[in-house]
Amino acid sequence: MPGWIVLVVIADLIVTLAAVLWLRRRRAAHAAARPGAPAGRTAALPALGELRAFAEAAHARIGDHVRARWNGRDEDLPRVLRHLLDALEREARERGLPLDRAVLARTVEASLRKRGIAGGSALARALREAA
């Protein structure tokens, strides 16, 4: 292996280590400035890991819920989505996530379109009625 590659790798490691240490010091100083606040978080923003876990669980749950309860008729879709949004809203509240119904409705819409379960203007209309 050429010697210049080793130098580049070493320089990269040094810069990365310096950046990580600087960020940790900054985070610690920020947490110390706000006693009582959870370390590494702001009060308005939950941990991204919690949001990701909720989104993954919701994605699977959305597809299963709609497949099990919707018969394919457009006029029945708002009732199914209203029930689903109520359940997702309850679960988000239990987990302490600050997600409102509009955000959950967009999540439901994206999940259903991605899975090809529902789409088009019927889905948009049903979500407006359900929200």
C-alpha positions as CSV (number, residue, x, y, z in Angstrom):
1,M,0.0,0.0,0.0
2,P,1.4,3.4,-0.9
3,G,2.6,5.5,1.9
4,W,0.4,8.5,1.0
5,I,-2.7,6.5,1.5
6,V,-1.6,5.7,5.1
7,L,-1.0,9.4,5.7
8,V,-4.5,10.3,4.3
9,V,-6.1,7.6,6.5
10,I,-4.3,8.9,9.6
11,A,-5.2,12.5,8.9
12,D,-8.8,11.5,8.4
13,L,-8.9,9.7,11.7
14,I,-7.4,12.7,13.5
15,V,-10.0,15.1,12.0
16,T,-12.8,12.7,12.8
17,L,-11.7,12.3,16.4
18,A,-11.3,16.1,16.8
19,A,-14.8,16.6,15.4
20,V,-16.3,14.0,17.7
21,L,-14.6,15.4,20.8
22,W,-15.7,19.0,19.9
23,L,-19.3,17.8,19.5
24,R,-19.3,15.9,22.8
25,R,-17.9,19.0,24.6
26,R,-20.4,21.2,23.0
27,R,-23.3,18.9,23.9
28,A,-22.1,18.6,27.5
29,A,-21.8,22.4,27.8
30,H,-25.3,22.8,26.4
31,A,-26.7,20.2,28.8
32,A,-24.9,21.9,31.8
33,A,-26.5,25.2,30.8
34,R,-30.0,23.8,31.1
35,P,-30.2,21.8,34.4
36,G,-33.1,19.4,34.5
37,A,-33.2,18.9,30.7
38,P,-32.4,15.5,29.5
39,A,-28.8,15.2,28.3
40,G,-28.4,15.4,24.5
41,R,-32.0,16.4,23.8
42,T,-34.0,19.5,23.5
43,A,-37.4,19.6,25.1
44,A,-39.3,20.0,21.8
45,L,-37.4,17.3,19.8
46,P,-37.7,13.6,20.8
47,A,-34.8,11.3,20.1
48,L,-34.7,10.4,16.4
49,G,-34.4,6.7,17.4
50,E,-37.8,6.9,19.1
51,L,-39.4,8.5,16.1
52,R,-37.8,5.9,13.7
53,A,-39.1,3.0,15.8
54,F,-42.6,4.5,15.9
55,A,-42.5,5.1,12.1
56,E,-41.4,1.5,11.4
57,A,-44.0,0.0,13.7
58,A,-46.7,2.3,12.3
59,H,-45.8,1.4,8.7
60,A,-46.4,-2.3,9.3
61,R,-49.5,-1.6,11.4
62,I,-51.1,0.7,8.7
63,G,-50.9,-1.9,6.0
64,D,-52.3,-4.7,8.2
65,H,-55.1,-2.5,9.6
66,V,-56.3,-1.3,6.3
67,R,-56.1,-4.7,4.6
68,A,-58.1,-6.3,7.4
69,R,-60.8,-3.6,7.7
70,W,-61.3,-2.1,4.3
71,N,-63.5,-3.8,1.7
72,G,-62.2,-1.8,-1.3
73,R,-65.2,0.6,-1.4
74,D,-64.1,4.3,-1.4
75,E,-67.0,5.3,0.8
76,D,-65.8,3.0,3.6
77,L,-62.2,4.2,3.6
78,P,-62.8,7.3,5.8
79,R,-64.2,5.2,8.6
80,V,-61.2,2.8,8.5
81,L,-58.7,5.7,8.3
82,R,-60.4,7.5,11.2
83,H,-60.1,4.4,13.4
84,L,-56.5,4.0,12.3
85,L,-55.6,7.6,13.0
86,D,-57.2,7.4,16.4
87,A,-55.1,4.4,17.3
88,L,-51.8,5.9,16.0
89,E,-52.5,9.1,17.8
90,R,-53.1,7.2,21.1
91,E,-49.9,5.2,20.6
92,A,-47.8,8.3,19.8
93,R,-49.2,10.0,23.0
94,E,-48.4,6.9,25.1
95,R,-44.8,7.0,23.8
96,G,-44.6,10.7,24.5
97,L,-44.1,11.7,20.9
98,P,-45.4,15.1,19.9
99,L,-47.0,14.0,16.7
100,D,-50.3,15.7,15.7
101,R,-53.0,14.2,13.6
102,A,-51.9,16.0,10.4
103,V,-48.4,14.4,10.6
104,L,-50.0,11.0,11.2
105,A,-52.3,11.5,8.3
106,R,-49.4,12.2,6.0
107,T,-47.6,9.1,7.4
108,V,-50.7,7.0,6.6
109,E,-51.0,8.4,3.1
110,A,-47.3,7.7,2.3
111,S,-47.5,4.2,3.7
112,L,-50.7,3.3,1.8
113,R,-49.3,4.8,-1.5
114,K,-46.0,2.9,-1.0
115,R,-47.7,-0.4,-0.5
116,G,-50.2,0.2,-3.3
117,I,-53.2,-0.4,-1.0
118,A,-55.0,2.9,-1.8
119,G,-54.1,6.0,-3.7
120,G,-55.3,8.7,-5.9
121,S,-58.1,11.2,-5.1
122,A,-60.1,8.7,-3.1
123,L,-57.3,8.4,-0.5
124,A,-56.8,12.2,-0.3
125,R,-60.6,12.7,0.1
126,A,-60.8,9.9,2.7
127,L,-57.9,11.4,4.7
128,R,-59.6,14.8,4.7
129,E,-62.8,13.3,6.0
130,A,-60.9,11.2,8.6
131,A,-58.7,14.0,9.9
